[in-house]
């Protein structure tokens, strides 16, 4: 017997219960669908309800279970998909009204991988316009609310994903990250995630009319948001199935070799020109102590060229976007997103012409310095943002808001620019909201990042339990 509502169960526990024939896929999916019907009207996290199709798929999985057992490790686990990647027959609007009639001719690789593992898609989640805000709101679907309160942001751009999974609408939520779009939502809502490194997960949209810019290809990755660290690991093991549509993907096993001796962790609390909020400082100290007690060798030391890599990376990215996306943003974007992009360009001066090429070239220097640094320190514990969760529309409140929300995210987008994996986990609970920290790891060692996040989670607890207790 299961002693709590099925929608509260972790993906791991759901998968085990279904495989053990304690519950059916129909029961698991039905509970998530029922929860979605009750919670989504307030949160507006899921903007494409696939309940009918999901229940039909769950019945088919029950028949498969009776005939031959589980079809994969995620058999019957309800999941959501972010609305900026392709799913056969569904719209891929990327938060833009002008793209609402873009219908996917086929599944993107990560959708296919999750479904082949037995997961059931119950809905598609909201994203801001062009998936380029650290909060989730657009003219097409409206605002996604945080499950914690109406003031706070749900994060962005995978804010629909984070709000859905933390509220119990599915046990796993797909998201993606070009400058923090998995980690901003996880930090805002207390979820767990790992931004994969370059080449780890496949990315391809069959509906795309042209290839993305080179830096967007290098910086953007597909991933998962979950309530618990172990669920991120379970889902990632299926998400990384190789797909030749992505020329950057490397077919590597998810679990890497065990390292000898205690694992060295570099620890920094440096927030550069931004003030470190006491709640974030406490989160960092709690994470440091949890790792030390778990057997890691934690040393306070500064990693190399962090701010330089971050600022170069964003000036390169905005330069590339200005060349390749400016016309669409100005023509199809709302007045709000256009004003935000004006402030982005003021803060991160877009590189153009020769300076853009030189910025691309400097990327190798930053990556090399970090790879050499990580020879000694395979993991790096950093702040994610210098302050806790921000107001839901803070980035739309002028230049200071953009600076506070995106400008302060140096530890976020620098990792995208260098293609390094980075996880986020809550390490404090302050004024009714979770406070996240970041763990950076070596290439293709997302498994080590999740191990470290699990040690912190064990000390701090699963933040979703606080939401569930409030609902009781």
C-alpha positions as CSV (number, residue, x, y, z in Angstrom):
1,X,0.0,0.0,0.0
2,X,1.1,3.6,-0.7
3,X,0.7,5.8,2.4
4,X,0.4,9.2,0.7
5,X,-1.3,10.7,-2.3
6,X,0.3,9.4,-5.5
7,X,0.9,12.9,-6.9
8,X,3.3,13.5,-4.0
9,X,5.5,10.5,-4.7
10,X,8.9,10.9,-6.2
11,X,9.6,9.6,-9.7
12,X,11.7,6.9,-8.2
13,X,9.0,5.7,-5.8
14,X,6.4,5.9,-8.5
15,X,8.5,3.9,-11.0
16,X,9.2,1.3,-8.3
17,X,5.6,1.0,-7.2
18,X,4.5,0.6,-10.8
19,X,7.2,-1.9,-11.7
20,X,6.3,-3.8,-8.5
21,X,2.6,-3.8,-9.5
22,X,1.6,-2.1,-6.3
23,X,-0.1,0.6,-8.4
24,X,-0.9,1.0,-12.1
25,X,0.3,3.5,-14.6
26,X,-3.3,4.7,-14.9
27,X,-3.5,5.3,-11.2
28,X,-0.2,7.2,-11.2
29,X,-1.0,9.3,-14.2
30,X,-4.6,9.8,-13.1
31,X,-3.5,11.2,-9.8
32,X,-1.2,13.7,-11.5
33,X,-3.9,14.7,-13.9
34,X,-6.4,15.2,-11.1
35,X,-3.8,17.3,-9.2
36,X,-3.2,19.4,-12.4
37,X,-7.0,20.0,-12.7
38,X,-7.1,21.3,-9.2
39,X,-3.9,23.3,-9.0
40,X,-3.1,24.6,-12.5
41,X,-6.0,27.1,-12.7
42,X,-4.2,29.1,-10.0
43,X,-0.6,28.5,-11.1
44,X,-0.9,28.6,-14.9
45,X,2.1,26.3,-15.2
46,X,0.7,23.9,-17.8
47,X,-0.6,25.7,-20.9
48,X,-1.3,22.7,-23.1
49,X,-3.4,20.1,-21.2
50,X,-2.8,16.6,-22.5
51,X,-4.8,14.8,-19.9
52,X,-7.0,12.8,-22.3
53,X,-4.0,11.5,-24.4
54,X,-2.1,10.8,-21.2
55,X,-4.8,8.6,-19.7
56,X,-5.0,6.7,-23.0
57,X,-1.2,6.2,-23.0
58,X,-1.3,5.1,-19.4
59,X,-3.9,2.4,-20.2
60,X,-1.7,1.2,-23.0
61,X,1.3,1.0,-20.6
62,X,-0.9,-1.0,-18.2
63,X,-1.6,-3.5,-21.0
64,X,2.1,-3.7,-21.8
65,X,2.9,-4.3,-18.2
66,X,0.5,-7.2,-18.0
67,X,1.9,-8.7,-21.2
68,X,5.7,-8.3,-20.7
69,X,6.6,-6.0,-17.8
70,X,7.8,-2.4,-17.7
71,X,8.7,-0.8,-21.1
72,X,11.5,1.2,-19.4
73,X,12.7,2.7,-16.2
74,X,10.1,5.5,-16.3
75,X,7.2,3.2,-17.0
76,X,4.0,5.2,-16.1
77,X,5.8,8.2,-14.6
78,X,3.9,11.4,-15.4
79,X,6.0,14.2,-16.8
80,X,5.6,17.7,-18.4
81,X,7.4,19.1,-21.4
82,X,8.4,22.8,-21.8
83,X,6.5,24.4,-24.7
84,X,9.6,25.5,-26.6
85,X,10.6,22.1,-27.9
86,X,8.8,20.0,-30.5
87,X,6.2,17.4,-29.7
88,X,4.3,15.7,-32.5
89,X,1.1,17.6,-33.4
90,X,1.5,20.2,-30.6
91,X,2.3,23.9,-30.9
92,X,5.9,25.1,-30.3
93,X,5.2,28.8,-29.7
94,X,8.2,29.6,-27.4
95,X,6.0,32.0,-25.5
96,X,5.4,34.1,-28.6
97,X,1.9,34.8,-29.9
98,X,3.2,35.0,-33.5
99,X,4.5,31.4,-33.2
100,X,1.3,29.9,-31.8
101,X,0.5,28.1,-35.1
102,X,3.9,26.4,-35.4
103,X,2.9,22.8,-35.2
104,X,5.7,20.2,-34.6
105,X,5.9,17.5,-37.3
106,X,7.8,15.1,-35.0
107,X,9.1,14.7,-31.5
108,X,12.3,16.4,-30.4
109,X,14.9,13.8,-29.2
110,X,14.3,14.4,-25.4
111,X,10.6,13.9,-25.8
112,X,11.2,10.7,-27.7
113,X,13.8,9.5,-25.1
114,X,11.4,10.1,-22.2
115,X,8.5,8.4,-23.9
116,X,10.7,5.4,-24.9
117,X,11.6,5.1,-21.2
118,X,7.9,4.8,-20.4
119,X,7.2,8.3,-19.2
120,X,3.7,9.8,-19.9
121,X,3.4,13.5,-20.9
122,X,0.5,15.1,-19.1
123,X,1.0,18.6,-20.4
124,X,3.3,21.3,-21.8
125,X,4.6,24.1,-19.6
126,X,4.8,27.8,-20.0
127,X,7.9,29.8,-21.0
128,X,8.5,33.6,-21.4
129,X,8.7,35.2,-24.8
130,X,11.6,33.7,-26.8
131,X,12.5,31.8,-23.6
132,X,14.7,34.7,-22.5
133,X,13.6,36.0,-19.1
134,X,14.4,34.8,-15.6
135,X,10.7,34.9,-14.9
136,X,7.7,33.3,-16.7
137,X,5.1,35.6,-18.3
138,X,4.0,36.3,-21.8
139,X,1.1,37.8,-23.8
140,X,0.1,34.4,-25.2
141,X,-0.5,32.4,-22.0
142,X,0.0,34.9,-19.2
143,X,2.0,34.6,-16.0
144,X,3.0,31.4,-14.3
145,X,2.7,31.8,-10.5
146,X,5.1,30.5,-7.9
147,X,3.6,27.7,-5.7
148,X,5.0,29.5,-2.7
149,X,3.3,32.8,-2.9
150,X,1.9,35.3,-5.4
151,X,4.8,37.8,-5.0
152,X,7.7,35.6,-5.9
153,X,8.9,34.6,-9.4
154,X,8.6,31.0,-10.5
155,X,11.9,31.6,-12.3
156,X,12.5,31.5,-16.0
157,X,12.6,30.5,-18.5
158,X,11.5,27.0,-17.3
159,X,9.2,28.6,-14.8
160,X,6.2,26.6,-15.9
161,X,8.2,23.4,-15.4
162,X,9.4,24.3,-11.9
163,X,6.0,25.5,-10.7
164,X,4.3,22.4,-12.1
165,X,6.6,19.8,-10.6
166,X,6.8,21.5,-7.2
167,X,3.0,21.6,-7.1
168,X,2.7,17.9,-7.9
169,X,1.7,18.1,-11.5
170,X,4.0,15.4,-12.7
171,X,7.0,13.9,-11.0
172,X,9.5,15.1,-13.6
173,X,9.5,18.4,-15.6
174,X,11.5,18.9,-18.8
175,X,13.3,22.3,-19.1
176,X,16.3,23.8,-20.9
177,X,19.0,26.3,-20.1
178,X,20.9,28.8,-22.2
179,X,21.8,31.2,-19.4
180,X,20.2,29.8,-16.3
181,X,16.7,28.6,-17.4
182,X,16.9,25.4,-15.4
183,X,18.6,26.8,-12.4
184,X,16.8,30.1,-12.0
185,X,13.5,28.2,-11.7
186,X,15.0,25.6,-9.4
187,X,16.5,28.3,-7.2
188,X,13.2,30.2,-7.1
189,X,11.0,27.3,-6.2
190,X,13.3,25.0,-4.2
191,X,13.5,22.3,-6.8
192,X,16.5,20.1,-7.8
193,X,18.2,20.3,-11.2
194,X,21.4,19.8,-13.0
195,X,22.3,21.9,-16.1
196,X,24.0,19.3,-18.3
197,X,27.3,20.2,-19.9
198,X,27.8,20.6,-23.7
199,X,27.3,17.4,-25.5
200,X,25.4,15.5,-22.8
201,X,21.7,15.7,-23.9
202,X,20.4,15.8,-27.5
203,X,18.8,19.0,-28.8
204,X,16.9,19.3,-32.1
205,X,13.5,20.8,-33.1
206,X,12.2,19.4,-36.4
207,X,10.0,22.5,-36.8
208,X,12.9,24.9,-36.8
209,X,13.2,26.8,-40.1
210,X,17.0,27.3,-39.7
211,X,19.9,26.3,-37.5
212,X,20.5,28.3,-34.3
213,X,23.5,30.6,-33.9
214,X,26.8,28.8,-33.1
215,X,27.0,30.2,-29.5
216,X,23.4,29.3,-28.9
217,X,24.2,25.7,-29.9
218,X,27.2,25.7,-27.5
219,X,25.4,27.3,-24.6
220,X,21.9,25.8,-24.7
221,X,21.2,22.4,-23.1
222,X,18.1,20.2,-22.3
223,X,17.5,18.9,-18.8
224,X,15.1,18.1,-16.0
225,X,13.7,19.7,-12.9
226,X,12.4,17.5,-10.1
227,X,11.4,17.7,-6.4
228,X,14.2,15.4,-5.3
229,X,17.8,14.9,-6.5
230,X,17.4,11.2,-7.0
231,X,14.6,11.9,-9.5
232,X,16.9,14.1,-11.6
233,X,19.4,11.3,-11.7
234,X,16.7,8.7,-12.7
235,X,15.3,10.9,-15.4
236,X,18.7,12.0,-16.8
237,X,19.7,8.4,-17.3
238,X,17.0,8.1,-19.9
239,X,17.2,11.7,-21.3
240,X,20.8,11.2,-22.4
241,X,20.0,8.5,-25.0
242,X,22.1,9.3,-28.0
243,X,20.5,11.0,-31.0
244,X,22.5,11.8,-34.2
245,X,20.2,14.8,-34.9
246,X,22.5,16.8,-32.5
247,X,26.0,17.1,-33.9
248,X,27.4,18.2,-30.5
249,X,26.1,15.1,-28.6
250,X,28.7,12.7,-27.2
251,X,27.5,9.1,-26.4
252,X,28.8,8.9,-22.8
253,X,27.5,6.8,-19.9
254,X,25.9,8.9,-17.2
255,X,27.8,7.4,-14.3
256,X,31.6,8.1,-14.5
257,X,34.4,6.4,-12.7
258,X,34.8,6.7,-8.9
259,X,37.6,9.1,-7.9
260,X,40.3,8.0,-5.4
261,X,40.3,9.6,-2.0
262,X,38.2,12.5,-0.7
263,X,36.8,14.6,-3.5
264,X,38.2,18.2,-3.4
265,X,35.6,20.9,-3.5
266,X,36.5,24.5,-4.2
267,X,34.2,26.9,-2.2
268,X,33.6,30.5,-3.0
269,X,31.3,33.1,-1.6
270,X,32.5,35.9,-3.9
271,X,29.6,37.9,-5.4
272,X,31.8,40.5,-7.0
273,X,30.1,43.9,-7.1
274,X,26.9,42.5,-5.7
275,X,26.2,42.3,-1.9
276,X,25.9,38.8,-0.5
277,X,22.6,38.4,1.3
278,X,22.8,36.8,4.7
279,X,20.4,34.1,3.7
280,X,22.5,33.1,0.8
281,X,25.6,33.2,3.0
282,X,23.9,30.9,5.4
283,X,22.9,28.6,2.5
284,X,26.5,28.4,1.3
285,X,27.8,27.7,4.8
286,X,25.2,25.0,5.3
287,X,26.1,23.4,2.0
288,X,29.8,23.6,2.8
289,X,29.3,21.9,6.2
290,X,27.0,19.2,4.7
291,X,29.7,18.4,2.1
292,X,32.5,18.3,4.7
293,X,30.5,16.0,6.9
294,X,29.8,13.7,3.9
295,X,33.5,13.3,3.4
296,X,34.3,15.9,0.8
297,X,37.5,18.0,1.3
298,X,36.1,21.6,1.0
299,X,38.6,24.4,0.6
300,X,37.7,28.1,0.2
301,X,39.5,29.2,-2.9
302,X,38.7,31.5,-5.9
303,X,38.1,29.8,-9.3
304,X,39.7,31.5,-12.2
305,X,38.3,34.3,-14.4
306,X,34.6,33.9,-13.4
307,X,33.4,37.4,-14.0
308,X,35.4,37.8,-17.2
309,X,34.0,34.6,-18.6
310,X,30.4,35.6,-17.6
311,X,30.5,39.1,-19.1
312,X,32.3,38.0,-22.3
313,X,29.8,35.2,-22.7
314,X,26.7,37.3,-22.4
315,X,28.1,40.1,-24.7
316,X,28.9,37.3,-27.3
317,X,25.4,35.8,-26.9
318,X,23.6,39.1,-27.2
319,X,25.7,40.0,-30.2
320,X,24.8,36.7,-31.9
321,X,21.1,37.2,-31.0
322,X,21.2,40.7,-32.3
323,X,22.4,39.5,-35.6
324,X,20.1,36.4,-35.9
325,X,17.0,37.2,-33.8
326,X,16.7,40.9,-33.5
327,X,14.1,41.2,-36.3
328,X,11.8,38.6,-34.8
329,X,12.1,40.0,-31.3
330,X,11.3,43.6,-32.4
331,X,8.5,42.5,-34.8
332,X,6.8,39.7,-32.7
333,X,7.8,40.5,-29.2
334,X,5.7,42.4,-26.7
335,X,6.5,46.0,-25.6
336,X,7.6,44.4,-22.3
337,X,10.1,42.0,-23.8
338,X,11.4,44.7,-26.1
339,X,12.1,47.0,-23.3
340,X,13.8,44.2,-21.3
341,X,16.0,43.5,-24.3
342,X,16.9,47.2,-24.5
343,X,18.1,46.9,-20.9
344,X,19.9,43.7,-21.6
345,X,21.8,45.4,-24.4
346,X,22.7,48.4,-22.1
347,X,24.1,46.1,-19.4
348,X,25.7,43.5,-21.6
349,X,27.0,45.5,-24.6
350,X,26.5,43.1,-27.6
351,X,29.7,42.3,-29.4
352,X,29.6,42.8,-33.1
353,X,31.9,42.3,-36.0
354,X,35.6,41.6,-35.1
355,X,34.9,42.0,-31.4
356,X,32.3,39.1,-31.6
357,X,34.9,36.9,-33.3
358,X,37.5,37.8,-30.7
359,X,35.0,37.0,-27.9
360,X,34.3,33.6,-29.4
361,X,38.1,33.0,-29.5
362,X,38.5,34.0,-25.8
363,X,36.0,31.3,-24.8
364,X,38.8,28.7,-25.2
365,X,41.0,30.5,-22.8
366,X,38.3,30.5,-20.1
367,X,37.4,26.9,-20.6
368,X,41.1,25.9,-20.5
369,X,41.7,27.7,-17.2
370,X,38.6,26.1,-15.6
371,X,39.5,22.6,-16.8
372,X,43.0,23.0,-15.3
373,X,41.5,24.3,-12.1
374,X,39.2,21.3,-11.9
375,X,42.1,18.9,-12.2
376,X,42.5,19.7,-8.5
377,X,38.9,20.6,-7.7
378,X,36.5,18.3,-9.5
379,X,33.6,20.2,-7.9
380,X,33.0,23.9,-7.1
381,X,30.5,25.2,-4.6
382,X,29.3,28.7,-5.6
383,X,26.4,31.1,-5.0
384,X,23.8,31.0,-7.7
385,X,22.4,34.5,-7.1
386,X,23.7,36.8,-4.4
387,X,20.2,37.3,-3.0
388,X,17.2,35.0,-2.5
389,X,14.2,34.8,-4.8
390,X,13.1,38.0,-6.5
391,X,9.8,39.6,-7.2
392,X,8.0,38.0,-10.2
393,X,8.3,41.0,-12.5
394,X,11.6,42.5,-11.1
395,X,13.3,42.3,-14.5
396,X,10.5,44.4,-16.1
397,X,11.0,47.2,-13.5
398,X,13.8,49.0,-15.4
399,X,17.6,48.8,-15.6
400,X,18.1,48.1,-11.8
401,X,15.7,45.1,-12.1
402,X,17.6,43.6,-15.0
403,X,20.8,44.1,-13.2
404,X,19.5,42.5,-10.0
405,X,17.9,39.5,-11.8
406,X,20.1,38.7,-14.8
407,X,23.2,40.9,-14.2
408,X,23.8,39.3,-10.8
409,X,23.7,35.8,-12.3
410,X,27.4,35.6,-13.0
411,X,27.7,32.1,-11.7
412,X,24.9,31.1,-14.0
413,X,25.6,32.1,-17.5
414,X,29.3,31.7,-17.2
415,X,28.8,28.0,-17.0
416,X,26.7,28.0,-20.2
417,X,29.4,29.9,-22.0
418,X,32.1,27.4,-20.9
419,X,29.8,24.4,-21.4
420,X,30.3,23.1,-17.9
421,X,27.6,21.2,-16.0
422,X,26.1,22.8,-12.9
423,X,23.5,21.8,-10.4
424,X,21.2,23.7,-8.1
425,X,19.7,22.6,-4.8
426,X,18.1,24.5,-1.9
427,X,20.4,24.9,1.1
428,X,18.3,27.3,3.2
429,X,14.7,28.3,3.9
430,X,14.3,32.0,4.5
431,X,11.2,34.1,5.0
432,X,9.0,31.4,3.6
433,X,11.0,30.8,0.4
434,X,13.9,28.4,-0.5
435,X,17.4,29.6,-1.1
436,X,19.5,27.8,-3.7
437,X,23.2,27.2,-4.2
438,X,25.1,25.9,-7.2
439,X,27.5,23.0,-7.6
440,X,29.7,23.0,-10.8
441,X,31.4,19.9,-12.0
442,X,33.8,18.5,-14.6
443,X,32.6,17.7,-18.1
444,X,30.3,14.7,-18.2
445,X,30.3,14.4,-14.4
446,X,26.7,15.4,-13.7
447,X,26.6,12.3,-11.6
448,X,29.2,13.8,-9.2
449,X,27.2,17.0,-9.1
450,X,24.1,15.1,-8.1
451,X,26.0,13.2,-5.5
452,X,27.0,16.5,-3.8
453,X,23.5,17.9,-4.2
454,X,22.1,14.8,-2.5
455,X,24.4,15.3,0.5
456,X,23.1,18.8,0.9
457,X,19.5,17.7,0.4
458,X,20.0,15.2,3.1
459,X,21.0,17.9,5.5
460,X,18.4,20.5,4.5
461,X,15.5,18.4,3.5
462,X,13.2,18.2,0.4
463,X,11.6,21.6,0.0
464,X,8.5,20.3,-1.6
465,X,7.6,18.6,1.7
466,X,7.0,22.1,3.1
467,X,4.6,22.8,0.3
468,X,2.8,19.5,0.8
469,X,2.5,20.1,4.5
470,X,1.0,23.5,3.8
471,X,-1.6,21.8,1.6
472,X,-2.6,19.3,4.2
